[in-house]
Amino acid sequence: MSISRARALTLIAAMPALARCAFDRSHVRVGSKNFTESFLIAEIYAQALENAGMRVERLFNLGSTQIAMAAMARGNIDCYPEYTGTALIDVLHLPPIADSQTAYDVVARLFAQRYGIVWLRPSPMNDSQALATTREIAAAQHLATLSDVATAAPHLRLSTIQEFLARPDGLPGLQARYGGFRFREVRTYDIALKYRALLENKADVASAFTTDGAIESDRLVILRDDRHLWSAYNVAPLLRKATLQARPAIARVLNGVSPAITDRAARSMNAAVENSEADPADVAAAFLKSLGGRTERS
């Protein structure tokens, strides 16, 4: 991912800051995982809280979900953005749930019971798995749904990452749920190159995540999961219960911001950082400015 050098140094410096600031209760400590979208959404949360008059400590670039959850358990961070599908599958080890509200209800209930963590209001943004293609290929091959791809696959070339070929919710899951999906050719690429194969006519379909910046910048088409294989991946702020009890205004502020984080907004912001090398802090500030000051003061 492309971020400015100054911002990258700030994010890298966050790891030692975790130890330094672990017991500083004068700040709301906002964490993130280690990819563009997590930086962006965490920065939106942080700036919204600052706009509401709170002091914020940024502890970004923590790494995996497991590291972020451990930081929450230790009380090193108070809040970070998480996805319902990730919580469901990777943390709770439960099967995928396609319905957004049902997935949210399950993770909210079990996280409160098991971890003392509150799920605040989810965003409509759903960063689920997907297959994507160009508008030209979709029109020429009559592709609108995954069922269409399952049938047409013997004539299509797939561009993907290696992991997609083995995951139960990847190609094996598509074959089990839909039948078909026996592509004429399958090529694996680094994650940053799989869309280039589409644009260079080396592939007809690519594995995707629905809020990838390339969907926006390259005007790609997401093919509808008409048999509901993939889990919902709505993002929401996770907040330690103890922090919520001490500072309930945090929930009011973040619940006011979350509804504005849509698929289109996320794609646009991801593209600005990944393709234009914009600073995530500047992109987050512009997003919040566009809301017209809807956050509340504590």
C-alpha positions in Angstrom: 0.0 0.0 0.0 1.2 3.5 -0.8 1.2 6.1 2.0 3.3 9.2 2.4 6.7 8.7 4.0 5.9 10.9 6.9 2.7 9.1 7.7 4.4 5.7 7.3 7.0 6.7 9.9 4.2 7.8 12.3 2.5 4.4 11.8 5.6 2.4 12.3 6.4 4.4 15.5 3.0 3.3 16.9 4.3 0.0 18.1 6.7 1.3 20.8 4.1 3.9 21.6 1.8 1.1 22.6 4.1 0.3 25.5 4.7 4.0 26.4 1.0 4.9 26.5 -0.6 1.8 27.8 -1.7 3.3 31.0 -2.4 6.9 29.9 -6.1 7.3 30.7 -6.3 11.0 29.7 -6.5 9.9 26.0 -8.8 7.7 24.0 -6.4 5.2 22.5 -7.5 4.3 19.0 -5.8 1.4 17.3 -5.8 0.0 13.7 -4.6 -3.1 11.9 -1.9 -3.0 9.3 -3.6 -2.2 6.0 -4.9 1.0 4.2 -8.6 0.7 5.0 -8.0 0.0 8.7 -5.7 3.1 8.9 -8.3 5.2 7.2 -11.3 4.2 9.3 -9.2 4.4 12.5 -8.1 7.9 11.5 -11.8 8.9 10.9 -12.7 7.6 14.4 -9.7 9.5 15.9 -10.4 12.8 14.2 -14.1 12.6 15.0 -13.3 12.2 18.6 -10.8 15.1 18.5 -13.5 17.2 16.8 -15.7 16.4 19.7 -13.1 17.8 22.1 -11.4 14.6 23.2 -7.7 13.8 23.4 -6.7 10.9 21.2 -3.7 8.7 21.1 -3.2 6.9 17.8 -1.8 3.4 18.1 -2.0 2.3 14.4 -0.3 -0.5 12.5 -0.7 -3.1 15.2 -0.8 -6.0 12.8 -3.3 -8.8 12.7 -6.7 -9.2 14.2 -5.2 -11.4 17.0 -2.7 -8.6 17.9 -5.5 -6.0 18.0 -7.7 -8.2 20.1 -4.8 -8.8 22.5 -4.2 -5.1 22.8 -7.9 -4.6 23.7 -7.8 -7.4 26.3 -4.7 -5.9 28.0 -6.3 -2.4 28.0 -3.5 -1.1 25.7 -6.1 0.3 23.3 -9.7 1.4 23.8 -11.1 1.2 20.3 -10.4 0.0 16.8 -12.3 -0.8 13.6 -13.3 -4.4 13.0 -15.3 -6.4 10.5 -18.3 -8.6 11.4 -17.1 -11.4 9.1 -13.6 -11.3 10.5 -14.9 -11.4 14.1 -17.3 -14.2 13.2 -14.9 -16.5 11.3 -11.4 -15.6 12.6 -12.1 -14.8 16.3 -15.3 -16.7 17.1 -14.6 -19.6 14.6 -18.2 -19.7 13.5 -19.4 -20.2 9.9 -20.1 -17.3 7.6 -23.4 -15.4 7.9 -24.4 -13.6 4.7 -27.1 -11.4 6.3 -25.5 -8.2 7.7 -27.9 -7.7 10.7 -27.7 -11.3 11.8 -23.9 -11.3 11.6 -23.7 -8.1 13.6 -26.2 -9.4 16.2 -24.1 -12.6 16.7 -20.7 -10.9 17.1 -22.1 -8.1 19.3 -23.7 -10.6 21.7 -20.7 -13.0 21.9 -18.0 -10.3 22.2 -19.9 -8.7 25.1 -20.2 -12.0 26.8 -16.7 -13.3 26.2 -14.4 -10.3 25.9 -16.1 -7.3 27.6 -16.1 -5.6 24.2 -19.0 -3.5 22.8 -19.7 -3.3 19.1 -20.9 0.2 18.3 -23.1 1.1 15.3 -22.0 -0.7 12.1 -21.3 1.1 8.9 -23.2 0.2 5.7 -19.8 -0.4 4.2 -19.4 -4.2 3.6 -15.9 -5.2 2.6 -16.9 -8.7 1.6 -15.2 -11.1 -0.8 -16.2 -10.8 -4.4 -15.4 -11.5 -8.0 -14.9 -8.5 -10.3 -14.6 -7.8 -14.0 -14.5 -4.9 -16.4 -17.7 -3.4 -17.8 -16.7 -4.4 -21.2 -16.2 -8.1 -20.3 -19.4 -8.1 -18.2 -21.3 -6.9 -21.3 -19.6 -9.2 -23.8 -19.9 -12.3 -21.6 -23.3 -11.5 -20.1 -22.0 -11.6 -16.5 -24.0 -10.1 -13.7 -24.0 -12.7 -11.0 -21.8 -15.5 -9.7 -24.2 -18.0 -11.2 -23.4 -16.5 -14.6 -19.7 -16.9 -13.9 -20.2 -20.5 -12.7 -21.7 -21.4 -16.1 -19.3 -19.3 -18.2 -16.2 -20.3 -16.3 -14.9 -22.8 -19.0 -14.4 -19.8 -21.3 -13.0 -17.4 -18.7 -9.6 -16.7 -17.1 -9.4 -16.0 -13.4 -6.8 -13.7 -11.8 -6.5 -14.2 -8.0 -4.2 -14.6 -5.1 -2.9 -18.0 -3.9 -4.9 -18.0 -0.7 -8.2 -17.8 -2.7 -7.5 -21.2 -4.2 -7.5 -23.0 -0.9 -9.8 -21.0 1.5 -13.2 -22.7 2.1 -14.8 -19.4 1.3 -12.7 -19.0 -1.8 -12.7 -21.1 -5.0 -13.6 -24.4 -3.2 -16.6 -22.7 -1.6 -17.7 -21.3 -5.0 -17.5 -24.7 -6.5 -19.4 -26.3 -3.6 -22.2 -23.6 -3.5 -22.7 -22.9 -7.2 -21.3 -25.9 -9.0 -19.2 -25.2 -12.1 -16.5 -22.6 -11.5 -14.0 -24.7 -13.6 -12.1 -21.9 -15.2 -10.3 -22.2 -18.5 -7.2 -20.7 -16.8 -6.3 -19.7 -13.3 -3.3 -17.4 -12.6 -2.1 -16.2 -9.2 -0.6 -12.8 -8.6 0.6 -10.6 -5.8 -2.4 -8.8 -4.3 -1.5 -5.5 -6.0 -1.3 -7.0 -9.5 -4.4 -9.1 -9.8 -6.5 -6.2 -11.2 -3.8 -5.2 -13.6 -4.3 -8.6 -15.3 -7.9 -7.6 -16.0 -6.9 -4.3 -17.4 -4.2 -5.8 -19.6 -6.5 -8.5 -21.0 -4.7 -11.3 -19.2 -7.8 -12.3 -17.3 -11.6 -12.0 -17.5 -12.5 -12.2 -13.8 -10.5 -11.3 -10.6 -11.0 -12.1 -7.0 -11.7 -8.9 -5.1 -12.8 -7.2 -1.9 -15.9 -5.0 -2.4 -14.3 -1.8 -1.0 -10.9 -2.1 -2.9 -9.9 1.2 -4.3 -9.4 -0.4 -7.7 -13.2 -1.0 -8.0 -13.6 2.8 -8.0 -10.5 3.9 -9.9 -10.7 1.2 -12.6 -14.5 1.3 -12.9 -14.8 -2.4 -12.3 -18.1 -4.4 -11.9 -18.8 -6.5 -8.8 -20.6 -9.7 -9.7 -23.6 -10.3 -7.4 -23.3 -13.2 -4.9 -26.9 -14.5 -5.8 -26.6 -17.7 -3.7 -25.2 -15.9 -0.6 -21.9 -17.7 -0.1 -19.9 -14.9 1.4 -20.3 -13.5 4.9 -21.1 -9.9 5.6 -18.1 -7.8 6.5 -19.6 -4.6 7.8 -17.1 -2.5 9.7 -17.8 -1.1 13.2 -16.0 0.5 16.1 -15.1 -1.9 18.8 -14.9 -0.3 22.3 -13.9 -1.7 25.6 -16.9 -1.9 27.9 -14.9 -0.3 30.7 -14.0 2.7 28.4 -17.7 3.0 27.4 -18.8 3.2 31.0 -16.2 5.8 31.8 -16.7 7.9 28.7 -20.1 7.2 27.1 -19.7 10.2 24.8 -17.3 8.1 22.7 -20.2 6.0 21.6 -22.3 9.0 20.7 -19.6 10.4 18.5 -18.6 7.2 16.7 -22.2 6.1 16.2 -22.8 9.5 14.5 -20.0 8.9 12.0 -20.4 5.2 11.1 -23.5 5.5 9.0 -21.6 7.7 6.5 -19.0 5.1 5.8 -20.5 3.5 2.7 -18.9 1.1 0.1 -18.5 4.1 -2.3 -16.9 6.3 0.3 -14.5 3.5 1.3 -13.5 2.8 -2.3 -12.9 6.4 -3.0 -10.8 6.9 0.1 -8.8 3.7 -0.5 -8.1 4.7 -4.0 -6.9 8.2 -2.9 -4.3 6.6 -0.6 -3.3 3.6 -2.7 -3.3 5.3 -6.2 -2.7 8.9 -5.5 -0.5 8.5 -2.4 -2.6 10.8 -0.4 -2.0 11.0 3.4 -4.7 8.9 5.2 -5.0 11.8 7.8 -5.8 14.2 5.0 -8.3 11.8 3.3 -10.0 11.2 6.7 -10.2 15.0 7.4 -11.8 15.6 4.0 -14.3 12.9 4.6 -15.4 14.3 8.0 -15.5 17.8 6.5 -17.9 16.5 3.9 -20.3 15.4 6.6 -20.9 19.0 7.7 -19.9 18.7 11.3 -22.3 15.9 12.4 -20.1 14.7 15.3 -21.1 15.6 18.9 -18.9 17.3 21.5 -18.3 15.5 24.7 
